Amino acid sequence: MKHVTINSIDELLKIVNSYPNNFAFRGQANFNWGLQSTLERMVPQHDKRKGFEEYSLEQFRSKFKIYSRDMEVPEKKLSWLSLMQHHGVPTRLLDFTTSPYIALYFAIESLIPIPGESLALYAIDYTELVERSCEYVVARDLSFETYSGSKNFYKKCEEAFEKILDNRSHDVLWFVDPVQLNNRLEQQAGTFLISGSFDKSIEELLNLEIYSEVHMDKICISHEFYKNIYALLRKVNIGPKNIYGDLHGLAMDIQLGMKVYNL
């Protein structure tokens, strides 16, 4: 993964606008943090993660109707994991977005600017990553050929996950879009990065040889540009009110504005 350091807000604008449409982005408040799913952070021992996921999924499914009111019941496991992630249950899913500006918002959402520190914006070519993953799995499992190729995979990613990927561990990564998206995920132009193996972390898989030619950047942005990023996002109408679309978002918007103008 290539590291890129930004020296001005104009340089940041230039680089985020240079990425084509086949990129996914993730913003993080601390450049030193790696890419970790909430399940990885919660359960560091890789041999225990599968058991925790199965238990959490069973608990969530069995009590869903008690707490869900009129919500639609997910049909596939990937949609269940997406809904669990949305409500704060640790899962294998790692949130990304197809909008670099929304990713920048999440990088500053809970940020307390510290002189000399930096935030990170990840940019990954998701089409190329999925192509490399498909090639890897097909070479080891011909039954996956019907799902191979990034365009075909995205059309059938839930079926591929349900029938093959979740049952047979592969040392690969996938960008997946569950069919049943919640409104918030739709507003955030959301997608998920997920590991095909419980035995390896997302960071370990990203460093595998099969992804060596995939375009991946980790952009270092100094905290000194915090106010500039906030002003930029206001100009393109991206903030908590739009991203969350509820009273929580309104409250977050007021809080963020208060924090910025108090600096």
PyMOL commands that set and color helices and strands:
alter all, ss='L'
color gray80, all
select helices_A, chain A and resi 9-16+38-42+46-67+77-86+100-108+126-138+142-147+150-155+157-165+183-187+202-206+209-211+223-235+240-244+247-262
alter helices_A, ss='H'
color red, helices_A
select strands_A, chain A and resi 2-6+23-28+94-97+118-125+173-176+190-195+216-222
alter strands_A, ss='S'
color yellow, strands_A
deselect
rebuild
show_as cartoon
